[in-house]
Amino acid sequence: DQQVKQNSPSLSVQEGRISILNCDYTNSMFDYFLWYKKYPAEGPTFLISISSIKDKNEDGRFTVFLNKSAKHLSLHIVPSQPGDSAVYFCAASAQTGANNLFFGTGTRLTVIP
Amino acid sequence: NAGVTQTPKFRVLKTGQSMTLLCAQDMNHEYMYWYRQDPGMGLRLIHYSVGEGTTAKGEVPDGYNVSRLKKQNFLLGLESAAPSQTSVYFCASTPGGLGGANVLSFGAGSRLTVL
């Protein structure tokens, strides 16, 4: 049973606009969340993370929001750029340690020039 | 620094054949992992290692074996390949311990097809 879900397999956004990628989780014990980005023929690369003691974390154009009561997190990219076109995976864990890191199925973002 | 390197990148096997995927990292990371990625599913953990000489089962370990004889290498073996093992395999590593332990460095992947 999928504990981390990304219900939108794909998203298309115009260059310069905001991209919002969503992720839902079912396990209330998850306390650390990450987003990874993956280009074709490459491995995923770490993008941004957030711990459950926060509800927002920013890094440049990327912001992750966490709503613990709704068991929902989202990644905002502003402004979106063509180079952001990739597959984005969210991941969650119940404790520090990647041996229990659960990944979503990914959302393919296409930024249209 | 090459980071995490996986070999081979592509392989086609017949059912029942055996093979080994090699993962090498040059970052002196303690922890190493093997994941598989299948369409419509997230990355799933097969096996992992928290240090040289150690291995442990992940979420989907059946049909695979691993070894970590040297800190920098983590091998994934398929003793008798099955079509259900057709997948893209990713190796990853992390320094381990508290702080940043979840931030994995991934290899580029190995696409395996079992006919």
Interface residues (C-beta under 8 A of the other chain):
Chain A: Q2 V4 Y32 L34 Y36 A41 E42 G43 P44 T45 F46 S49 F89 A91 S93 T96 G97 A98 N99 L101 F102 F103 G104 T105 G106
Chain B: V4 Y31 Y33 Y35 G40 M41 G42 L43 R44 L45 Y48 V50 A56 G58 F90 A92 T94 L98 G99 A101 N102 V103 L104 S105 F106 G107 A108 G109
